[in-house]
Amino acid sequence: MQYWVSAATSFLSLCVGVVALAWGTDGGQAWTAESARRLAVLEQPVVLPWVTLLNQQGKQQQLTDPLASQSASGLTLMEFIYTRCPTVCLAMGAEFRSLQAELYSGLPSERHSELPSGLYFRGGEVKLLSVSFDPEDSIEDLKHYLTRFSANPSIWSAAKFARQSDLEMIKQQLGLIVIPEPSVGYIHNSAVYVIYDGRVVAILDHDDRKGIRDVISQYLPGTAGSG
Amino acid sequence: MTLRAVIIMALGMVVAITATPLGHWLESTMVSHVLVELPLLVVAGIIFALPLKPVSQPLLNWVNRGGICGLITASFLLAFWMLPRWLDTSLGDPWVASAKYGSMVLTGMILALSWPSAHVITRAVVKIEFLTMFFRLGWLYLISPERLCNNYLLTDQIWLGRGFLLVGLALTITWAYPILFGNAVLEQQLTERKLSID
């Protein structure tokens, strides 16, 4: 009898252990906190709170409505940066510049239909937004940041938080983690946040161009022209 | 030193880790978090189990014969907290942090209540699993090109990888030594086991 009981408890603990590990990794899909938050956003988009930003012109704008775009169904690609960043933000900025070129091809929106190939959008439905989490960044710094990457101000804006407490709230809600690092400034989990209808619907690697394209065509079907 | 004094010290250590800045300090680098803080909590658990052993033995013979159930549970508890995701989450979420502290102390208690009754073969399996865990994780942290924890730097991760390999090496030497050079020791252990089984 003793053998049976111990065999049963051992089997039970094995089953519970396997279930716990499966639960803890979302069935083997998310081994890191970063992949877990990306998966969570895909399953349940995060509604962005009413947060006021100051843009590169010193004007107030809402996080959910960058560039005060007239089209309510627009899509925003947002990333968190700090302008002194010597490493990953440079790569992110360069990536946004290249994305800007791909999305709009440097043509005014009324001429997008003439483009022979590539991904483009009519009426500026896709906006780019770089948000600084560094309290030391000034409006002037944001302006320089955009200039450095030849940002088209009608497409790509940079902003900082009007209130520092809002940054803490956003960090909490989106799982943004910023660690001060003496030699470079900060280390942060860099990513592109896709915002649609006031909600973060996807979080992607900043250089995951295919993923970004896919999300855009998923949320703005028919606006993408290709080939 | 009396058992009571040792237990009070272990209790003090747990309180210091979970409720004072010491824990925060240990968690500021990945190496001290994984290779100092967590093992200290396991050791505390082992100490807490000392007075429980005689009391719980009849029950353990019933549900934890040969320590198998306990060792399986302890391995899963350790494996769970070795997932980068939960180690990372425990740094920002007090509930997850409490679960981690509790799990580590529990792991220690379970190990202490299971190991003495484990067969020598069971022990060997657990030891090998332990060694491979250290080498696997060390290798993973050394080669991973990206950060596995958002709260730690890449260099931190590499240091932890080296730490894992070092601990794995030390354990290998400790456990392999009697096998390679101490036949007498092994034989004696085997004899003891034979005698203690009925």
Interface residues (C-beta under 8 A of the other chain):
Chain A: Q2 Y3 V5 S6 T9 S10 L12 S13 L14 V16 G17 V18 A20 L21 G24 T25 A30 W31 T32 A33 E34 S35 A36 G175 I177 I179 E181 I187 N189
Chain B: N61 W62 V63 N64 R65 G66 I68 C69 I72 T73 S75 F76 A79 F80 L83 P84 R85 W86 D88 T89 G92 R147 L148 C149 N150 N151 Y152 L153
